[in-house]
Amino acid sequence: MPIIPILMYHNIGVPAQGARLRNLYVRKGAFARQMFMLRLLGYQGLSMSAAMPYLRGEKMGRVAVITFDDGYVDTLENALPILQKNGFSATCYFISQRIGQYNDWDAASLNVRKSLMNQDQIRSWHKAGMEVGAHSRTHPRLTNCTDTELQNEIAGSKSDLEKLTGSAVTQFCYPYGDLDERVTSAVKDAGFEAATTTQRGRARVGDNPFLFRRILVSGSNLLHLFILKLMSGYEDKRG
Ligand SMILES: [Zn+2]
């Protein structure tokens, strides 16, 4: 079955002093080299929505999906110009009730407050041809939510972001990659077309669209490891 790598990024930039999990940061220069390498290898970098026909097996081609979790300001400021330079699109997953705020769900454990895009910044991202995906309303562990909370977090984030952008929001990403059957059903019932997890590995045509695995691109990855993750079974074995 054809393989479609879905790359997962969090922050593009330099970690603040004292920040933990510095691997979540990919420096701007490293990101630029990765995108250049994708293009050099003949990949078209696409958003989740644009890649859906490939993931469903309706279209063939060398594509890689580019995703950003949480919606940090550095995705707009540092990643967007590089994506544009390469003619790529990407999906960023936003937390619809933390717009213009910070990562309150893990600021304490990471020892850093990271700025999230505000409404205007999300609109700029969208106007640049990039996709707005949903990542819940408040970034909870969805398996701990009651049915009512689940509905609120999942369907609620969809309608919040649709109101903001004036476009359909069809892509979801599970906070912390935390999910079970009840959660995936709620995502499907809310009208999303697909969802990504934090399960490591490369997506394959025919995979359950609500359980897509991704490739973790970490700040310490040198370019050759990036290529290995993209093109070999390296990341699948970590999953
Ligand atoms: Zn997240």
Boltz pocket constraint, residues with backbone or C-beta under 6 A from the ligand:
constraints:
  - pocket:
      binder: B
      contacts: [[A, 69], [A, 70], [A, 135], [A, 139], [A, 174], [A, 175], [A, 176]]
      max_distance: 6.0
